């Protein structure tokens, strides 16, 4: 799966990284490469937690998970 990320050079020379499609998913690095590696890990962690929350919601309710393509 692909995600768009925004990389910005900060005033102190570090790079911040965010994923606009995943609110609150941020990271940083001392280089652009490190920031990209770190945001990839942050995205993986974000998705893992989101998946756990979805599964918990499905267990606790009479809910059905549907998938759509837009």
PyMOL Python script that loads the backbone (N, CA, C, O; Angstrom):
from pymol import cmd

cmd.read_pdbstr("""\
ATOM      1  N   UNK A   1       0.833  -1.160   0.000  1.00  0.00           N
ATOM      2  CA  UNK A   1       0.000   0.000   0.000  1.00  0.00           C
ATOM      3  C   UNK A   1       0.891   1.240   0.000  1.00  0.00           C
ATOM      4  O   UNK A   1       1.940   1.248   0.645  1.00  0.00           O
ATOM      5  N   UNK A   2       0.495   2.258  -0.696  1.00  0.00           N
ATOM      6  CA  UNK A   2       1.279   3.489  -0.780  1.00  0.00           C
ATOM      7  C   UNK A   2       0.588   4.616  -0.024  1.00  0.00           C
ATOM      8  O   UNK A   2      -0.639   4.716  -0.025  1.00  0.00           O
ATOM      9  N   UNK A   3       1.377   5.451   0.611  1.00  0.00           N
ATOM     10  CA  UNK A   3       0.880   6.619   1.320  1.00  0.00           C
ATOM     11  C   UNK A   3       1.705   7.826   0.922  1.00  0.00           C
ATOM     12  O   UNK A   3       2.919   7.728   0.744  1.00  0.00           O
ATOM     13  N   UNK A   4       1.053   8.951   0.787  1.00  0.00           N
ATOM     14  CA  UNK A   4       1.767  10.197   0.530  1.00  0.00           C
ATOM     15  C   UNK A   4       2.268  10.727   1.861  1.00  0.00           C
ATOM     16  O   UNK A   4       1.551  10.706   2.861  1.00  0.00           O
ATOM     17  N   UNK A   5       3.515  11.205   1.864  1.00  0.00           N
ATOM     18  CA  UNK A   5       4.090  11.799   3.062  1.00  0.00           C
ATOM     19  C   UNK A   5       4.663  13.172   2.722  1.00  0.00           C
ATOM     20  O   UNK A   5       5.100  13.417   1.597  1.00  0.00           O
ATOM     21  N   UNK A   6       4.653  14.046   3.696  1.00  0.00           N
ATOM     22  CA  UNK A   6       5.230  15.381   3.546  1.00  0.00           C
ATOM     23  C   UNK A   6       6.510  15.423   4.368  1.00  0.00           C
ATOM     24  O   UNK A   6       6.506  15.117   5.560  1.00  0.00           O
ATOM     25  N   UNK A   7       7.611  15.807   3.716  1.00  0.00           N
ATOM     26  CA  UNK A   7       8.903  15.950   4.377  1.00  0.00           C
ATOM     27  C   UNK A   7       9.249  17.433   4.358  1.00  0.00           C
ATOM     28  O   UNK A   7       9.224  18.070   3.305  1.00  0.00           O
ATOM     29  N   UNK A   8       9.574  17.981   5.534  1.00  0.00           N
ATOM     30  CA  UNK A   8       9.932  19.389   5.624  1.00  0.00           C
ATOM     31  C   UNK A   8      11.247  19.542   6.379  1.00  0.00           C
ATOM     32  O   UNK A   8      11.452  18.923   7.423  1.00  0.00           O
ATOM     33  N   UNK A   9      12.135  20.375   5.837  1.00  0.00           N
ATOM     34  CA  UNK A   9      13.371  20.661   6.561  1.00  0.00           C
ATOM     35  C   UNK A   9      13.070  21.726   7.611  1.00  0.00           C
ATOM     36  O   UNK A   9      12.504  22.775   7.305  1.00  0.00           O
ATOM     37  N   UNK A  10      13.456  21.441   8.849  1.00  0.00           N
ATOM     38  CA  UNK A  10      13.221  22.361   9.957  1.00  0.00           C
ATOM     39  C   UNK A  10      14.385  23.340  10.093  1.00  0.00           C
ATOM     40  O   UNK A  10      15.441  23.139   9.494  1.00  0.00           O
ATOM     41  N   UNK A  11      14.193  24.394  10.877  1.00  0.00           N
ATOM     42  CA  UNK A  11      15.224  25.421  11.069  1.00  0.00           C
ATOM     43  C   UNK A  11      16.508  24.865  11.673  1.00  0.00           C
ATOM     44  O   UNK A  11      17.589  25.404  11.437  1.00  0.00           O
ATOM     45  N   UNK A  12      16.395  23.790  12.452  1.00  0.00           N
ATOM     46  CA  UNK A  12      17.578  23.208  13.096  1.00  0.00           C
ATOM     47  C   UNK A  12      18.277  22.174  12.220  1.00  0.00           C
ATOM     48  O   UNK A  12      19.228  21.532  12.664  1.00  0.00           O
ATOM     49  N   UNK A  13      17.816  22.005  10.979  1.00  0.00           N
ATOM     50  CA  UNK A  13      18.452  21.067  10.056  1.00  0.00           C
ATOM     51  C   UNK A  13      17.842  19.684  10.045  1.00  0.00           C
ATOM     52  O   UNK A  13      18.138  18.884   9.158  1.00  0.00           O
ATOM     53  N   UNK A  14      16.987  19.386  11.026  1.00  0.00           N
ATOM     54  CA  UNK A  14      16.308  18.089  11.028  1.00  0.00           C
ATOM     55  C   UNK A  14      15.174  18.119  10.014  1.00  0.00           C
ATOM     56  O   UNK A  14      14.816  19.172   9.487  1.00  0.00           O
ATOM     57  N   UNK A  15      14.610  16.926   9.748  1.00  0.00           N
ATOM     58  CA  UNK A  15      13.505  16.806   8.807  1.00  0.00           C
ATOM     59  C   UNK A  15      12.294  16.223   9.529  1.00  0.00           C
ATOM     60  O   UNK A  15      12.391  15.198  10.204  1.00  0.00           O
ATOM     61  N   UNK A  16      11.161  16.887   9.378  1.00  0.00           N
ATOM     62  CA  UNK A  16       9.923  16.355   9.938  1.00  0.00           C
ATOM     63  C   UNK A  16       9.176  15.633   8.827  1.00  0.00           C
ATOM     64  O   UNK A  16       9.298  15.976   7.651  1.00  0.00           O
ATOM     65  N   UNK A  17       8.410  14.638   9.214  1.00  0.00           N
ATOM     66  CA  UNK A  17       7.656  13.842   8.245  1.00  0.00           C
ATOM     67  C   UNK A  17       6.255  13.623   8.790  1.00  0.00           C
ATOM     68  O   UNK A  17       6.067  13.355   9.977  1.00  0.00           O
ATOM     69  N   UNK A  18       5.276  13.742   7.901  1.00  0.00           N
ATOM     70  CA  UNK A  18       3.892  13.488   8.297  1.00  0.00           C
ATOM     71  C   UNK A  18       3.172  12.786   7.163  1.00  0.00           C
ATOM     72  O   UNK A  18       3.560  12.878   5.998  1.00  0.00           O
ATOM     73  N   UNK A  19       2.116  12.084   7.531  1.00  0.00           N
ATOM     74  CA  UNK A  19       1.293  11.375   6.558  1.00  0.00           C
ATOM     75  C   UNK A  19      -0.110  11.980   6.633  1.00  0.00           C
ATOM     76  O   UNK A  19      -0.869  11.645   7.542  1.00  0.00           O
ATOM     77  N   UNK A  20      -0.467  12.856   5.702  1.00  0.00           N
ATOM     78  CA  UNK A  20      -1.761  13.545   5.769  1.00  0.00           C
ATOM     79  C   UNK A  20      -2.962  12.600   5.772  1.00  0.00           C
ATOM     80  O   UNK A  20      -4.009  12.944   6.320  1.00  0.00           O
ATOM     81  N   UNK A  21      -2.834  11.439   5.181  1.00  0.00           N
ATOM     82  CA  UNK A  21      -3.933  10.480   5.128  1.00  0.00           C
ATOM     83  C   UNK A  21      -4.179   9.752   6.442  1.00  0.00           C
ATOM     84  O   UNK A  21      -5.195   9.074   6.597  1.00  0.00           O
ATOM     85  N   UNK A  22      -3.249   9.891   7.395  1.00  0.00           N
ATOM     86  CA  UNK A  22      -3.362   9.244   8.700  1.00  0.00           C
ATOM     87  C   UNK A  22      -3.178  10.310   9.768  1.00  0.00           C
ATOM     88  O   UNK A  22      -2.051  10.545  10.204  1.00  0.00           O
ATOM     89  N   UNK A  23      -4.248  10.961  10.200  1.00  0.00           N
ATOM     90  CA  UNK A  23      -4.148  12.062  11.161  1.00  0.00           C
ATOM     91  C   UNK A  23      -3.355  11.684  12.409  1.00  0.00           C
ATOM     92  O   UNK A  23      -3.597  10.648  13.028  1.00  0.00           O
ATOM     93  N   UNK A  24      -2.413  12.537  12.758  1.00  0.00           N
ATOM     94  CA  UNK A  24      -1.599  12.308  13.945  1.00  0.00           C
ATOM     95  C   UNK A  24      -0.383  11.438  13.709  1.00  0.00           C
ATOM     96  O   UNK A  24       0.349  11.140  14.653  1.00  0.00           O
ATOM     97  N   UNK A  25      -0.148  11.024  12.475  1.00  0.00           N
ATOM     98  CA  UNK A  25       0.996  10.168  12.156  1.00  0.00           C
ATOM     99  C   UNK A  25       2.173  11.053  11.724  1.00  0.00           C
ATOM    100  O   UNK A  25       2.219  11.551  10.599  1.00  0.00           O
ATOM    101  N   UNK A  26       3.125  11.232  12.656  1.00  0.00           N
ATOM    102  CA  UNK A  26       4.280  12.100  12.441  1.00  0.00           C
ATOM    103  C   UNK A  26       5.556  11.397  12.847  1.00  0.00           C
ATOM    104  O   UNK A  26       5.538  10.450  13.634  1.00  0.00           O
ATOM    105  N   UNK A  27       6.677  11.874  12.298  1.00  0.00           N
ATOM    106  CA  UNK A  27       7.986  11.414  12.725  1.00  0.00           C
ATOM    107  C   UNK A  27       9.019  12.452  12.305  1.00  0.00           C
ATOM    108  O   UNK A  27       8.663  13.524  11.817  1.00  0.00           O
ATOM    109  N   UNK A  28      10.285  12.139  12.492  1.00  0.00           N
ATOM    110  CA  UNK A  28      11.346  13.056  12.095  1.00  0.00           C
ATOM    111  C   UNK A  28      12.640  12.277  11.937  1.00  0.00           C
ATOM    112  O   UNK A  28      12.713  11.096  12.277  1.00  0.00           O
ATOM    113  N   UNK A  29      13.656  12.947  11.418  1.00  0.00           N
ATOM    114  CA  UNK A  29      14.971  12.339  11.286  1.00  0.00           C
ATOM    115  C   UNK A  29      16.032  13.405  11.102  1.00  0.00           C
ATOM    116  O   UNK A  29      15.725  14.561  10.811  1.00  0.00           O
ATOM    117  N   UNK A  30      17.286  13.009  11.275  1.00  0.00           N
ATOM    118  CA  UNK A  30      18.400  13.943  11.091  1.00  0.00           C
ATOM    119  C   UNK A  30      18.688  14.179   9.611  1.00  0.00           C
ATOM    120  O   UNK A  30      19.354  15.152   9.258  1.00  0.00           O
ATOM    121  N   UNK A  31      18.196  13.303   8.752  1.00  0.00           N
ATOM    122  CA  UNK A  31      18.334  13.454   7.303  1.00  0.00           C
ATOM    123  C   UNK A  31      16.988  13.126   6.666  1.00  0.00           C
ATOM    124  O   UNK A  31      16.102  12.564   7.309  1.00  0.00           O
ATOM    125  N   UNK A  32      16.849  13.485   5.393  1.00  0.00           N
ATOM    126  CA  UNK A  32      15.608  13.167   4.679  1.00  0.00           C
ATOM    127  C   UNK A  32      15.404  11.656   4.642  1.00  0.00           C
ATOM    128  O   UNK A  32      14.290  11.169   4.834  1.00  0.00           O
ATOM    129  N   UNK A  33      16.483  10.919   4.395  1.00  0.00           N
ATOM    130  CA  UNK A  33      16.405   9.457   4.335  1.00  0.00           C
ATOM    131  C   UNK A  33      15.940   8.884   5.672  1.00  0.00           C
ATOM    132  O   UNK A  33      15.073   8.012   5.711  1.00  0.00           O
ATOM    133  N   UNK A  34      16.520   9.376   6.760  1.00  0.00           N
ATOM    134  CA  UNK A  34      16.132   8.888   8.082  1.00  0.00           C
ATOM    135  C   UNK A  34      14.674   9.235   8.391  1.00  0.00           C
ATOM    136  O   UNK A  34      13.953   8.424   8.973  1.00  0.00           O
ATOM    137  N   UNK A  35      14.240  10.434   8.001  1.00  0.00           N
ATOM    138  CA  UNK A  35      12.847  10.832   8.222  1.00  0.00           C
ATOM    139  C   UNK A  35      11.896   9.913   7.457  1.00  0.00           C
ATOM    140  O   UNK A  35      10.841   9.548   7.975  1.00  0.00           O
ATOM    141  N   UNK A  36      12.258   9.537   6.231  1.00  0.00           N
ATOM    142  CA  UNK A  36      11.426   8.623   5.437  1.00  0.00           C
ATOM    143  C   UNK A  36      11.375   7.236   6.072  1.00  0.00           C
ATOM    144  O   UNK A  36      10.313   6.614   6.117  1.00  0.00           O
ATOM    145  N   UNK A  37      12.504   6.751   6.560  1.00  0.00           N
ATOM    146  CA  UNK A  37      12.528   5.452   7.238  1.00  0.00           C
ATOM    147  C   UNK A  37      11.658   5.489   8.499  1.00  0.00           C
ATOM    148  O   UNK A  37      10.915   4.550   8.782  1.00  0.00           O
ATOM    149  N   UNK A  38      11.764   6.581   9.241  1.00  0.00           N
ATOM    150  CA  UNK A  38      11.013   6.695  10.495  1.00  0.00           C
ATOM    151  C   UNK A  38       9.514   6.852  10.263  1.00  0.00           C
ATOM    152  O   UNK A  38       8.714   6.302  11.021  1.00  0.00           O
ATOM    153  N   UNK A  39       9.117   7.597   9.222  1.00  0.00           N
ATOM    154  CA  UNK A  39       7.682   7.750   8.964  1.00  0.00           C
ATOM    155  C   UNK A  39       7.105   6.427   8.471  1.00  0.00           C
ATOM    156  O   UNK A  39       5.936   6.133   8.721  1.00  0.00           O
ATOM    157  N   UNK A  40       7.903   5.633   7.782  1.00  0.00           N
ATOM    158  CA  UNK A  40       7.435   4.311   7.359  1.00  0.00           C
ATOM    159  C   UNK A  40       7.120   3.461   8.587  1.00  0.00           C
ATOM    160  O   UNK A  40       6.085   2.795   8.631  1.00  0.00           O
ATOM    161  N   UNK A  41       7.998   3.478   9.579  1.00  0.00           N
ATOM    162  CA  UNK A  41       7.757   2.737  10.827  1.00  0.00           C
ATOM    163  C   UNK A  41       6.531   3.290  11.553  1.00  0.00           C
ATOM    164  O   UNK A  41       5.733   2.532  12.105  1.00  0.00           O
ATOM    165  N   UNK A  42       6.388   4.619  11.549  1.00  0.00           N
ATOM    166  CA  UNK A  42       5.233   5.237  12.212  1.00  0.00           C
ATOM    167  C   UNK A  42       3.934   4.824  11.534  1.00  0.00           C
ATOM    168  O   UNK A  42       2.940   4.561  12.212  1.00  0.00           O
ATOM    169  N   UNK A  43       3.930   4.764  10.209  1.00  0.00           N
ATOM    170  CA  UNK A  43       2.742   4.348   9.464  1.00  0.00           C
ATOM    171  C   UNK A  43       2.406   2.901   9.794  1.00  0.00           C
ATOM    172  O   UNK A  43       1.243   2.574  10.029  1.00  0.00           O
ATOM    173  N   UNK A  44       3.411   2.034   9.814  1.00  0.00           N
ATOM    174  CA  UNK A  44       3.174   0.622  10.142  1.00  0.00           C
ATOM    175  C   UNK A  44       2.569   0.482  11.540  1.00  0.00           C
ATOM    176  O   UNK A  44       1.632  -0.292  11.735  1.00  0.00           O
ATOM    177  N   UNK A  45       3.097   1.221  12.505  1.00  0.00           N
ATOM    178  CA  UNK A  45       2.560   1.176  13.856  1.00  0.00           C
ATOM    179  C   UNK A  45       1.143   1.724  13.930  1.00  0.00           C
ATOM    180  O   UNK A  45       0.289   1.163  14.618  1.00  0.00           O
ATOM    181  N   UNK A  46       0.897   2.810  13.228  1.00  0.00           N
ATOM    182  CA  UNK A  46      -0.430   3.425  13.184  1.00  0.00           C
ATOM    183  C   UNK A  46      -1.449   2.424  12.653  1.00  0.00           C
ATOM    184  O   UNK A  46      -2.525   2.259  13.226  1.00  0.00           O
ATOM    185  N   UNK A  47      -1.102   1.754  11.548  1.00  0.00           N
ATOM    186  CA  UNK A  47      -2.025   0.803  10.928  1.00  0.00           C
ATOM    187  C   UNK A  47      -2.258  -0.415  11.820  1.00  0.00           C
ATOM    188  O   UNK A  47      -3.363  -0.956  11.862  1.00  0.00           O
ATOM    189  N   UNK A  48      -1.228  -0.839  12.524  1.00  0.00           N
ATOM    190  CA  UNK A  48      -1.369  -1.982  13.430  1.00  0.00           C
ATOM    191  C   UNK A  48      -2.361  -1.660  14.551  1.00  0.00           C
ATOM    192  O   UNK A  48      -3.229  -2.471  14.873  1.00  0.00           O
ATOM    193  N   UNK A  49      -2.226  -0.483  15.133  1.00  0.00           N
ATOM    194  CA  UNK A  49      -3.142  -0.069  16.200  1.00  0.00           C
ATOM    195  C   UNK A  49      -4.552   0.111  15.650  1.00  0.00           C
ATOM    196  O   UNK A  49      -5.520  -0.304  16.286  1.00  0.00           O
ATOM    197  N   UNK A  50      -4.678   0.726  14.475  1.00  0.00           N
ATOM    198  CA  UNK A  50      -5.998   0.923  13.870  1.00  0.00           C
ATOM    199  C   UNK A  50      -6.671  -0.415  13.617  1.00  0.00           C
ATOM    200  O   UNK A  50      -7.873  -0.555  13.842  1.00  0.00           O
ATOM    201  N   UNK A  51      -5.911  -1.400  13.151  1.00  0.00           N
ATOM    202  CA  UNK A  51      -6.464  -2.729  12.895  1.00  0.00           C
ATOM    203  C   UNK A  51      -6.950  -3.376  14.192  1.00  0.00           C
ATOM    204  O   UNK A  51      -8.006  -4.007  14.216  1.00  0.00           O
ATOM    205  N   UNK A  52      -6.177  -3.218  15.270  1.00  0.00           N
ATOM    206  CA  UNK A  52      -6.583  -3.758  16.575  1.00  0.00           C
ATOM    207  C   UNK A  52      -7.884  -3.107  17.054  1.00  0.00           C
ATOM    208  O   UNK A  52      -8.763  -3.786  17.586  1.00  0.00           O
ATOM    209  N   UNK A  53      -8.002  -1.794  16.863  1.00  0.00           N
ATOM    210  CA  UNK A  53      -9.214  -1.082  17.276  1.00  0.00           C
ATOM    211  C   UNK A  53     -10.427  -1.531  16.471  1.00  0.00           C
ATOM    212  O   UNK A  53     -11.524  -1.666  17.014  1.00  0.00           O
ATOM    213  N   UNK A  54     -10.231  -1.760  15.186  1.00  0.00           N
ATOM    214  CA  UNK A  54     -11.329  -2.239  14.332  1.00  0.00           C
ATOM    215  C   UNK A  54     -11.769  -3.621  14.794  1.00  0.00           C
ATOM    216  O   UNK A  54     -12.964  -3.879  14.939  1.00  0.00           O
ATOM    217  N   UNK A  55     -10.814  -4.505  15.025  1.00  0.00           N
ATOM    218  CA  UNK A  55     -11.154  -5.866  15.462  1.00  0.00           C
ATOM    219  C   UNK A  55     -11.876  -5.860  16.804  1.00  0.00           C
ATOM    220  O   UNK A  55     -12.810  -6.635  17.012  1.00  0.00           O
ATOM    221  N   UNK A  56     -11.447  -4.991  17.714  1.00  0.00           N
ATOM    222  CA  UNK A  56     -12.104  -4.887  19.014  1.00  0.00           C
ATOM    223  C   UNK A  56     -13.551  -4.416  18.848  1.00  0.00           C
ATOM    224  O   UNK A  56     -14.460  -4.934  19.497  1.00  0.00           O
ATOM    225  N   UNK A  57     -13.750  -3.447  17.989  1.00  0.00           N
ATOM    226  CA  UNK A  57     -15.101  -2.931  17.749  1.00  0.00           C
ATOM    227  C   UNK A  57     -15.995  -4.018  17.152  1.00  0.00           C
ATOM    228  O   UNK A  57     -17.164  -4.132  17.519  1.00  0.00           O
ATOM    229  N   UNK A  58     -15.450  -4.807  16.242  1.00  0.00           N
ATOM    230  CA  UNK A  58     -16.233  -5.875  15.617  1.00  0.00           C
ATOM    231  C   UNK A  58     -16.603  -6.962  16.623  1.00  0.00           C
ATOM    232  O   UNK A  58     -17.687  -7.538  16.532  1.00  0.00           O
ATOM    233  N   UNK A  59     -15.724  -7.250  17.576  1.00  0.00           N
ATOM    234  CA  UNK A  59     -16.004  -8.269  18.590  1.00  0.00           C
ATOM    235  C   UNK A  59     -17.086  -7.823  19.560  1.00  0.00           C
ATOM    236  O   UNK A  59     -17.879  -8.638  20.030  1.00  0.00           O
ATOM    237  N   UNK A  60     -17.119  -6.547  19.856  1.00  0.00           N
ATOM    238  CA  UNK A  60     -18.024  -6.028  20.880  1.00  0.00           C
ATOM    239  C   UNK A  60     -19.403  -5.639  20.370  1.00  0.00           C
ATOM    240  O   UNK A  60     -20.275  -5.309  21.174  1.00  0.00           O
ATOM    241  N   UNK A  61     -19.624  -5.665  19.083  1.00  0.00           N
ATOM    242  CA  UNK A  61     -20.905  -5.237  18.532  1.00  0.00           C
ATOM    243  C   UNK A  61     -21.326  -6.169  17.404  1.00  0.00           C
ATOM    244  O   UNK A  61     -20.541  -6.980  16.913  1.00  0.00           O
ATOM    245  N   UNK A  62     -22.547  -6.034  17.020  1.00  0.00           N
ATOM    246  CA  UNK A  62     -23.026  -6.759  15.846  1.00  0.00           C
ATOM    247  C   UNK A  62     -22.735  -5.917  14.626  1.00  0.00           C
ATOM    248  O   UNK A  62     -23.635  -5.395  13.968  1.00  0.00           O
ATOM    249  N   UNK A  63     -21.448  -5.799  14.343  1.00  0.00           N
ATOM    250  CA  UNK A  63     -20.994  -4.959  13.247  1.00  0.00           C
ATOM    251  C   UNK A  63     -20.399  -5.822  12.146  1.00  0.00           C
ATOM    252  O   UNK A  63     -19.941  -6.939  12.386  1.00  0.00           O
ATOM    253  N   UNK A  64     -20.415  -5.291  10.957  1.00  0.00           N
ATOM    254  CA  UNK A  64     -19.862  -5.973   9.794  1.00  0.00           C
ATOM    255  C   UNK A  64     -18.856  -5.028   9.144  1.00  0.00           C
ATOM    256  O   UNK A  64     -19.129  -3.838   8.980  1.00  0.00           O
ATOM    257  N   UNK A  65     -17.714  -5.552   8.782  1.00  0.00           N
ATOM    258  CA  UNK A  65     -16.696  -4.763   8.108  1.00  0.00           C
ATOM    259  C   UNK A  65     -16.907  -4.867   6.612  1.00  0.00           C
ATOM    260  O   UNK A  65     -16.947  -5.967   6.061  1.00  0.00           O
ATOM    261  N   UNK A  66     -17.042  -3.741   5.960  1.00  0.00           N
ATOM    262  CA  UNK A  66     -17.205  -3.691   4.508  1.00  0.00           C
ATOM    263  C   UNK A  66     -16.033  -2.919   3.922  1.00  0.00           C
ATOM    264  O   UNK A  66     -15.459  -2.057   4.589  1.00  0.00           O
ATOM    265  N   UNK A  67     -15.679  -3.220   2.690  1.00  0.00           N
ATOM    266  CA  UNK A  67     -14.595  -2.518   2.012  1.00  0.00           C
ATOM    267  C   UNK A  67     -15.144  -1.928   0.725  1.00  0.00           C
ATOM    268  O   UNK A  67     -15.866  -2.595  -0.017  1.00  0.00           O
ATOM    269  N   UNK A  68     -14.797  -0.664   0.462  1.00  0.00           N
ATOM    270  CA  UNK A  68     -15.220  -0.022  -0.771  1.00  0.00           C
ATOM    271  C   UNK A  68     -14.013   0.568  -1.478  1.00  0.00           C
ATOM    272  O   UNK A  68     -12.995   0.858  -0.850  1.00  0.00           O
ATOM    273  N   UNK A  69     -14.128   0.740  -2.757  1.00  0.00           N
ATOM    274  CA  UNK A  69     -13.087   1.384  -3.548  1.00  0.00           C
ATOM    275  C   UNK A  69     -13.641   2.714  -4.060  1.00  0.00           C
ATOM    276  O   UNK A  69     -14.747   2.785  -4.596  1.00  0.00           O
ATOM    277  N   UNK A  70     -12.856   3.739  -3.880  1.00  0.00           N
ATOM    278  CA  UNK A  70     -13.291   5.073  -4.314  1.00  0.00           C
ATOM    279  C   UNK A  70     -12.409   5.532  -5.447  1.00  0.00           C
ATOM    280  O   UNK A  70     -12.596   6.631  -5.968  1.00  0.00           O
TER     281      UNK A  70
END
""", "prot")
cmd.dss("prot")
cmd.show_as("cartoon", "prot")
cmd.util.cbc("prot")
cmd.orient("prot")
